[in-house]
Amino acid sequence: MRYLTAEELKETARDHAHEILERCAGKSVRDLFAIRVFNTYHDRMFGDRAKTRLLDLGSASGAFAEQLSESGYRDITGIDIDDYVSPERKSVFRSFRTADLATERLPWPDQSFDAIAAWCVLPHLENPFHCIREIARVAAPGGLFIFTAPHLGSKPSRRYFLAHGDFKSYRATNNHIALFTPGVVQKTVLRYFAPIATEYHFRPKIFRGPKGKLRQAAYRLARLQPAWQKTLDYRWAYNAVYVLRKQQADAHAP
């Protein structure tokens, strides 16, 4: 999808955006990687899934919310710049709101949610740092926050940059505009959230073909040692998945 401003998404290119986003689910969601990661860290931190107050930030078609519902979560709230949720998925949300995530306040009081997920959302925003502050505001102390961003440190990403002077995920024909390098995450997100883990999502297609078979064999061997597996995840990943916990108090408060 090409980059569209908020005005284009809501007005001049609204029909075009709906045509795409009503059918859209990010790669991490389509591969069921997102729900596996979310369930793993949720269950380490919380008890009954049905009681967790969840915010699906940037819901698009509602595909991830549907997976949450199928996994036993019941208190699911969604938000996006417009309502792209497919009719058959609307019932999985307890409530759904619209807002420009880059500029507007999230329409809930402080500490409204126990867990917040933003799959393939923040790198598309003109001001993701405003959104991060709002996420921190509505997250309960000790709450879970998971978001993804293109993994710029992978071997394919670095190779593409050296060849083209740009990152493939940020080239002119797509809609990523905000870069999340480790330093940017440290300066912005980690002001409010403590890191729990970084997971890495790679596309299944890297295991296809003759070279893919060799990667598959290497990855099976690496699973015997978590440090080896993390090395290969970092080397091959398409997305970095940041798993964070809301700090009990703002470390930067006066």
C-alpha positions, 0 to 999 in steps of 0.5 A: 500500500502506498503512503497516505496522509491522515487527510487522504485516509479519511477523505480524498482516498478513503475508498481506496484505503478501505478497499485495502485495509478491510482485507488487511492483516500484517505478516505477523498476524497472518503467520499466527506469530503475533497471537503466539507471542501475545499469548506467551507473554500475557500468560506469564504476566496475567491470569484469566484471559477473559478478564484482561482489558485489551487494546488492539491498536490499529485494528485494520480488518480485525484479524488479530482481534478475531485471533484474540477472541478465539484464544479466550480473550473477551474484553477487547477494545479496538481503535484505528483512524477509520473503521476497517473492521470486516462485518463478521469480526465486529462482534469480537470487540467490546467497543471500537473507536476511531482517532488519528493515532498520530495527533489525537488523544486516545479516547480513554482515561488513564490506566484503562488497559492491562495489555496493548498490542500494535502490530505493524502500526507505529512505523506508519504514523507521522508522529508515533512518539505522540502515540507512544505517550498516549499508549503509556498513559492508558496502560495500567502500571505493570501492563503489557505492551507489544509492538512491531517495527521492520528489523533494520539490523537483519542481513537482508535489510543491511544488504539492501541498504548498501545496494540501494542507499535505502531500507527496503521496508522504507522505499518510496513505494510503501507506507513505512515512514518512522524508523525504530532503531535501537537508539530510538526505542531507547530514547522514546519507548523505554522512557515509559516501558521496561523491556521484557524481550525482543522476538524476531519474526521471519518469513516462512519463505526463507526456508524454501528452495535449496538454500532454504533447506540448508537454513532449515537444517541450521535452524533445527540445530540452533534450537538446541541452544537458545543463544544460537537460535537468537543469533539466527533470528536476528540475522534473518528476521523481517520484523522486530517484536518489542515486548515491554512492561509499563513501569510502575512509576514514570522514571522521568517524572520530576 
